[in-house]
Amino acid sequence: EEMNQWTGFDLILDLYRLHYSGSLALRLIPANRLQHYEQVFQAANRSQESSEFIRQLRDLGVIFHCFLNGKADADFEL
């Protein structure tokens, strides 16, 4: 039921947040939503279905994980 509280638009917005803000975006993305994303990406990876949607979801999961687990970017000086 909690997964019904976010949409595909939220996923794309959070992806852009991570891409452009790195770990600073984690302040805006609820932890439970990150867990939901992980569950969705894991389910897509386990899926035996070979549809274009599942393939794209797998690819999106890889990109999301790269942005989420990139180099440290929140501790720096100018």
BAVO-192003 format. One record per residue (C-alpha): chain; residue number from 1; y, z, x. Coordinates in Angstrom, 3 decimals, decimal comma. Layout:
! residues N
 guse zami       yy       zz       xx
    A  NUM        Y        Z        X
...
***
This chain:
! residues 78
 guse zami       yy       zz       xx
    A    1    0,000    0,000    0,000
    A    2    2,390    0,724    2,876
    A    3    1,930   -2,833    4,120
    A    4    3,488   -4,064    0,884
    A    5    6,798   -2,565    2,011
    A    6    7,492   -5,283    4,595
    A    7    7,497   -9,068    4,398
    A    8    6,995  -12,014    6,715
    A    9   10,770  -12,103    7,073
    A   10   10,654   -8,536    8,450
    A   11    8,018   -9,612   10,966
    A   12   10,133  -12,527   12,195
    A   13   13,270  -10,366   12,295
    A   14   11,446   -7,725   14,338
    A   15   10,127  -10,433   16,660
    A   16   13,698  -11,611   17,281
    A   17   14,851   -8,036   17,756
    A   18   12,227   -7,503   20,443
    A   19   13,002  -10,837   22,073
    A   20   16,738  -10,259   22,327
    A   21   16,909   -6,457   22,624
    A   22   13,637   -5,494   24,281
    A   23   12,686   -1,878   23,947
    A   24   16,086   -1,064   22,430
    A   25   14,828   -2,804   19,277
    A   26   12,203   -0,086   18,839
    A   27   14,946    2,123   17,427
    A   28   15,206   -0,278   14,477
    A   29   11,514   -0,999   13,910
    A   30    9,579    1,785   12,166
    A   31    6,515    2,946   14,100
    A   32    4,251    2,540   11,077
    A   33    5,363   -1,086   10,721
    A   34    4,412   -1,727   14,358
    A   35    0,983   -0,284   13,547
    A   36    0,706   -2,612   10,544
    A   37    1,598   -5,607   12,692
    A   38   -1,088   -4,582   15,165
    A   39   -3,650   -4,357   12,364
    A   40   -2,703   -7,813   11,088
    A   41   -2,897   -9,373   14,554
    A   42   -6,238   -7,703   15,274
    A   43   -7,627   -8,925   11,951
    A   44   -6,496  -12,467   12,784
    A   45   -8,200  -12,243   16,174
    A   46  -11,435  -11,035   14,596
    A   47  -11,344  -13,659   11,875
    A   48  -13,923  -16,428   12,029
    A   49  -11,669  -18,654    9,944
    A   50  -10,257  -21,625   11,810
    A   51   -7,291  -22,412    9,582
    A   52   -3,919  -23,400   10,967
    A   53   -2,385  -20,225    9,503
    A   54   -4,837  -17,955   11,346
    A   55   -4,308  -19,873   14,598
    A   56   -0,548  -19,513   14,265
    A   57   -0,877  -15,818   13,411
    A   58   -2,949  -15,300   16,564
    A   59   -0,300  -17,105   18,616
    A   60    2,448  -15,050   17,001
    A   61    0,516  -11,881   17,873
    A   62    0,370  -12,904   21,540
    A   63    4,115  -13,543   21,609
    A   64    4,837  -10,289   19,771
    A   65    2,733   -8,311   22,266
    A   66    4,478   -9,969   25,209
    A   67    7,887   -8,991   23,869
    A   68    6,687   -5,499   22,986
    A   69    5,092   -4,850   26,386
    A   70    7,550   -6,577   28,718
    A   71    9,196   -5,105   31,767
    A   72   11,148   -1,900   31,314
    A   73   14,621   -2,768   30,060
    A   74   16,147    0,361   28,572
    A   75   16,996    2,213   31,776
    A   76   19,610    0,378   33,813
    A   77   23,125    0,678   35,192
    A   78   26,004   -1,792   35,198
***
